[in-house]
Amino acid sequence: MSYLTDDTIDTAALVRRLLRRSDGALVVFEGVVRDHSEGKAVESIFYDAYRPMAEKEIGAILDNVRIEWPDVAVDCLHRLGHLVVGETSIAIVCVSPHRAQAFEACRAVIDRIKQTVPIWKKERTPDGEEWVGWQHQC
Amino acid sequence: MKVRLLFFAVLRDIVGKSEADVEVPDGTRALDLWQRLRSQYAPLAAYAQPPMTAVNESYVGPEAALRDGDEVAFIPPVAGG
């Protein structure tokens, strides 16, 4: 099972693999490259990862979510490499018999991924390129 | 003992390589390794505290003692999603 890909994300394929006859709710979150960041125009983003660790961290997050929301089936795929505005960088799919659990679980997955998974992004703007987050670390 | 340092994202740009094998004294902690990098690379000098640190693909605290053969990665602020 790999949660990282270098290719375009096929969210519909994730949904097809996950959806069960008992599910009445399907929640999809996609993160998309937008054309601005903190007042600057963004042309594209390069995503980098510590791949084996990122796989483990995402796997652990999904395992915990499955324990916390036992009715939910969940999957996730994060794209790496060079993405342009409008492209999907991450897709998270949660299905469950009822909507509340699927919404909650989906929100938890993206929030946790943003906190701990070793993935980085370098934004390309008209002024040059910058790794997001580093300049605020001091 | 010898440990392998992995560099990602901004740290790879600063150091100019993606990994390095380094010889360190027994008892070296993750924090000590960071201080050594700070002294070698001027852009890191301002960062007294190490970023999040992973040893063998798991997060550890800065005081974690390293062992021979460990794979150490300093994790700049993550930005997935």
Interface residues (C-beta under 8 A of the other chain):
Chain A: G31 Y47 D48 A49 Y50 P52 M53 A54 K56 H78 S89 I90 I110 I113 K114 Q115 T116 V117 P118 I119 W120 K121 K122 W131 V132 G133 W134 H136 Q137 C138
Chain B: L6 F8 A9 V10 D13 A46 Y47 P51 A54 E57 S58 Y59 A73 I75 P76 P77 V78 A79 G80 G81
